Amino acid sequence: MMQPNDLQADSFEERLAYRQIPREQRTALQLGILNDLLEYLLPRNRFYAEKFADVKFPIRTLEEWAQAPLTTKEELQQAGEDPWNSPHLTEPIEQYIRYHQTSGTKGKPLTVLDTREDWQWWLDCWQYVLDAAEVIPEDRVFMAFSFGPFIGFWSAHDACLQRGCLVIPGGGLSTLGRLELLERNQATVVCCTPSYALHLAETAAAKGIPLADFPVRVLILAGEPGGSIPAIRERIETAWNAKVLDHSGASEAGPWGYGDLEGRGIYLNEASYLAECISLEENRPAQEGELSQLILTNLGRSGFPLLRYKSGDLVRPSWSHSETNRHLFFTGGVLGRADDMMVIRGVNIYPTAIEAILRDFPDIQEYRLIASKNGQMDELHIEIEDEQQQPERIANALQTRLSLRVQVETVPLGSLPRFEAKGRRFIDQRTS
């Protein structure tokens, strides 16, 4: 088994110190850990032994690492068609103790297995998230999540237990039942998706439940970009009378990102990941603030490793955001998905840009974006539940802020779906 890396930390003080390591020193440490990982993996992991057969080792610079092959989700899905005999698994199958799968939002779910050591790595990564949310052992943490095979907040649950918190699971309950359990047990921290935080608030308002009087002081949100979108964040914080902390991760990649309570964006946990940001305009490293795709290498998960993984997440990197936290920072958090981009009459548009505008209208209860093809052209249609029944004002706002005329249609209040896990408000019919 791989040994713990030199950037892992067992205490808040150590994590705080590691966040302040100067970049040049951090990169040297990361490359050392990477080479140790590769030395362990390549004799044991058939997937990467074949994929990296022509790569020269050891890796001495980030530029050398950038010449290694990229890993895609499609490759992992193909390798994992028989998950119990996948060439991507490093250890004998008997050593794996955790089973999860991706949400299946984009195609067939991918089975993800973790060893005991890998699962501990997940929990160590989560401690950075809990630090940022200022979670303490005295907190009561409510998991507003149904505990199926999707990773969701499974790792958060175990990380909070490890921190000494009382954890209250909300799986199997209705939304109203979860609100009652929240109130009865005086929870102070809530973990859920942005969509479900809004749905809980909507249900509380409809039932006359004084949600703003609950003792909840922070919501840790994941699964969607909403936690870093100002309009969504403000709506949630107002309804709950609590702060929001954004978090990013994925079943195949792990819990890589933690936000700040000011809502400025997301830090990447460089104690556990080596990150690259590739420009969308050209195949080159991105510059400060440039829209780019995030490439991830995990440094402590050897049983289900990821090397130069195309995450699909769109970010604007900043290597100079803070002197007190020198981890790579993504301004505005995750801005969208590379495969969700639409080109509407020559304008490049991502669903998150539209969602940010729609959430500026408090009278819009819910919405859905439908992308389709008209010949070779992308088209977009928007459905909204609007208490004012005035879709023209929404269309005008979109045209003013995006220079784009979009068809907007009202639908009956309560007719669009609500979401507990990842919200599926973007329906892409372009390839159906």
N, C-alpha and C positions, 0 to 999 in steps of 0.2 A: 504494500500500500504506500501511496505517496505520503511523505511527512508534511506537517503544517508548514506553510511558507513563511518567509521572514517578515511579511507585512501583516500577517494575521495578528489580532489583538484580543486579549482576554478581559480588558477593562475599559471603562470610559476614558480614563486618562491616557491609555495607550492608543485608543482610536483617535482621540483628540490630537495626540502627538504625531501620529502617522498622517493625518490630514494636512499637517503643516510641513511635511518634508518637501524641500525644494525639488522642482521638476526634474532637473538633471540627475539628482541623486535617486529620485523615485524610479526613473526610467532604468537606471543601472540595476536597481534591485529587481524590478519587474523582469528584465531580460535574464537575470540570473535564475529567477524562479521559473521562467518560461523554459529555459534550457534544461533545468532539472525535470520539469514536467515532460518535455519531449523525450528525454533519456529514459524516463519510466514508461511512457506510452507506446512509443514506436515498436518495441519488441513484442508488445502485448495486444495492441489495438489494430486489428486487420484493416479497418476502414482508413485510418490515418497512415498506417505503414505503406499502403498502396498509394494513397493520395500524395504523400510527402516523400515519395521514393527519390525524387530528383532534387530535394532541398538539401543544401549544404549546412552542416552543423559544426560548431555551435553558432547560434544567431548572435551577432555582435552589435548590431544597430537596428533601429526601427526601420531604416531603409531596406536592410536585408530582409527583415520580417515581411515587409510589404511586397516582396517578390514571391512569397509562398502562395499556394492556391487558396482561393476563397472556398468557404463551405456554404451551401445553400440548404434551405429547409427541404427542398425537393429531394436532394441527395439523402438527407436523413430519413425522409419518408420512404424512399426506395430501399435504403439499407435496413429499415425497421419493418418491412412487410411481414417478416416473422420476428416479432420483438424478442422472443426467447432465444433466438440464435443470431441476433444481429451482429454483423462485423463491427458495428460501432461501439459495442460494449467491450470494455477493457478487462473486466474481471469475470470469473466463472459465475454463471447465473445464480448460484446458491448464495452469493455474497450480496445480492440486491434485496433491499428490505422495503423500499417505497415504490409504489406504482402511481403514476399520474399520466395524463394525456393532455395535449393541447386542446384549445376550445373548439377547433374545427371551423372557426370563422372563415378561413380561407382553405377550403378543401378538406380532405380526410384528416381526422385527428392523428397526431403523432404520439405513439407510446413513449413515455419517458420513465426510466428506471434509475434509482439512486441507491448507492451503498450506504452503510451506516456513516462512513466518513464523509461522503458527499452530502448527506443530509445535515450533518453537523456544520458543514461549510455553508449551506443555506442559512442556518440559524445564525452563524457568525455574520453573514452579510446583512441579515435583518437587524442586527444590533445597531448598525449605522442608521437605519430607518427609525428605530425606536429612540435613539439618541436625538435625532433631529426633531421628533415629535415630543420630546421631553417626557417620555413615558418613564414612570418610576414604579418600584415594586408595589407600592400602595394602590396603584390604579386598578380599576375593574374594567376589563377590556371586553367589549361586546363584538362578536363576529356575526355580522348580518349577512350570512352566506350559507348556502346549502352545500354540505360537504360531500360532493360527488368526486369523480376522478379528475376533474379539472383542478389544477393546482390552487387557483384562487388564493385563499388566505390560510391554507394548511400550514405553510411554513411560518407565517405570522403567529398562528395559534401556538405552535411549539416554541417559537422564539420568545413570546410573551410569558409562557410558562417558565422558560429557562431564566427569564429576568426576575421571576418571583411574583408576577401579577396574577390576580384572580381572572380567569378567562371564562366568559359566558358564551357558549355556542348557541346560535340562533337557527341552526339548520332544521328543516322540517316544519317550521312555523309559518303562518300567514304573516303578511306585512303588519296587520293590526296586532297579531300575537307578539310579534317582535317589539313593537312599540310598547306594549304592556310589560314585556319582560325587561326592556330597557329601563322603564320608569320604576318598576318594582324593585329592581336590583341596583338602582342608582349607579349605572355604568358611567365612567368618566372618559373612556376612549371608545370610539367606534371604528371598525374596519369594514369597508364596503366599496362598491364602485361609485363613481360620481352619479351615474344614472339612478342607482338605488338610494343614494342619499337624498336625491331630489324626490323620488317616489315616496320614501318614508315621510318627507316633509309635506308632500301633497296629501297623503293619507291622513297625517296628523291634523292638517288644517281642515280637511273635510269632516273629521270626527270631533273637532273641537278639542283636540289634545294639545296642551300648552308645551310644545316641543322646546321652545326657547327657554323654558324654565327648568328643563332637565339639567342634571349636573355635568353633562358631556362637555368637555373643554377642547377636545381635538378629534377630528375625523381623519384617519389615514385612508386615502383613496387610491385605487389602482384599477387597472384593466382598461382604462380609456384615458385620453388626453385631458379630460375635463378639469382635473385638479389644478392645472396650471393655466387654464383659460380664464381670464379675469372675470368675465360676466358670469360664468358658471360658478366659479369659486365664490364670488360675492353673494350670489343667490343662496348657495349652501350655507355660507357663514352667517348670513342674516337669518335664515330660517332656523338654524340650530343654535344661534348665539354662541358659536364655537369657532375655533381656528381649523383650517384645512391644511393637511400636509400631503403633497403629491408623492407618488411612488411609482416606479416603473420596473418591470421584470417580465419574464416569460418562462414557461415550463422548460423549454429547451435551453434557455440561457441563464436562468436563475434571477435573483432579485438584485439587479445591477444599479438601480437609481434611487436616490432619496432627495426629497425636496427641502425647501425651507419654509418656515411659518410665515414669511413675508410674501410668498407666492411668486417669487421672481423667476423660478425655474427649477431644474433638477441637477444635482451633482451625480457624477458617476463614481462608484466605489472603486477607486484605483488600487485599493489594497487587495482586491479580489479579481480585478479585470484589467486587461490591457486593451485599450480602446483605440480605434482609428476612425477618422471621419473623412469620407471620400466625397469630393465635390460632385454635385449632380451635373454640373456643366461639362466637366472633363474628368477623366480617370486619373485624378491626382489628389494628394492630401489637401483638405479644405483649409482655408485661411480663417482667421478670427472672425466669427460672426457669419460665416458663409453657410447657406443652406446645403446640407450634406446628409449622406446616409451613414448610419452608425455601424461599424464593424467591431465585433466583440470576440475576445479570446478570454475564456475563464482560466484563472490561475490556480484554482484549488479544487476542481471537480474532475477527478481522474476517471471515475467509473463511467460517466457519460460526458466526455469532453467535448468542448467546442473550440476550434481553432480557426481564426479569421472568419467568423460567421457573419453573413449578411443578414442583419437583424430586420431590415426593411423600415426601421424607424428613421424619421427625418428630424434633424436637429440643427441648431446653430451653436457651434462650440465656442467656448471662451476659456482660454488657458490663463487668463489674468483677471478673473472675476474678483478674487478675494485674497488678501494676504493671510487671513486667519484660517481659511480652508482652501488649500491649493489643489484639491481634486478638480478634475475637468468639470466644467459647468456648462449646462445647456440652457441658454436663455429662452424662457417661455416653455420649457419642458419638451416633451415629444410633440412635434408639430403636426404629425400625420404619418401616413404610411406611403412608401414609394409606389406601391402598386395600386393605390387609390387615386392617383392623379388623373384629372380629367382635362381635356383641352376643349374648351367651349369657345367657339368662334375665335380661335387663336390665343385665348387667355388660359394659362395654366392655373388650375384651381384644385385645391385639396378640400375634402369635406370639413376638416377642422376650421378652415377659414370661414366657411359658411355658418357652421355651428356657433362660432364665436359671435357672429352678427345676430343670429336668431336669438341667442340667450340674452342679448341686450334688451329684448322686449319681454317684460314680465308677464304680459297677457298671453304669451304663447305657452301653453301647457306642455305640448309635445310636438314633435315634427318627424318627418321622414324625407330623405333625399333619394331620388331614383334616377340613376344614370342609365342611358340607353344609347343606341346607335341609330343614326339616320344616314344611311350610306356609309361614308368614311368619317362622318362627323359625330363627335360626342354631343349628347343632349342631356339636359338636367331638368327634372321636374321636382317641385317641393310641395309636400303636403304639410299643413300646419293645423293644430287645434288652437284657434285664436278666439279668446273671449270677446274681442271687439269685432270679429268677423270683417276685418279690413285687410285683405291680403295685399292690396296695392301699396300700403305703406312699407311692407316688408320687401316687395319687389323694388321699390324706389331706393330703399336703404342698400340693397345688394348692388343696384346699378351705380349708386353714388360711391360706395366703398370699394367695389371690385371692378367697376367699369364693365358690368355684365348684366344683361337683361335676362332674367330667369322667370319661367312660369311658376307662379305660386298659387296654390289652391287651398281653400279651407275645407276641413272635414269635421264631422261632429265631435264635440268635446267627449273625451274618453274613448274614442274609437281606435286610436293608435296603440300599439303594444307598449307596455311598461317592462322594464328590465331589472333583473336582480344581478345577473352577471354582466358580461360585456354588452353594452347597448348596441343593437344592430339597426341603427337609424340610416345607414347608407346601404342601399340596395343596388348592387352593380349588375345590370342586365346586359352589359356590353358584350359579354362572352357566352351568354346563355343560349 
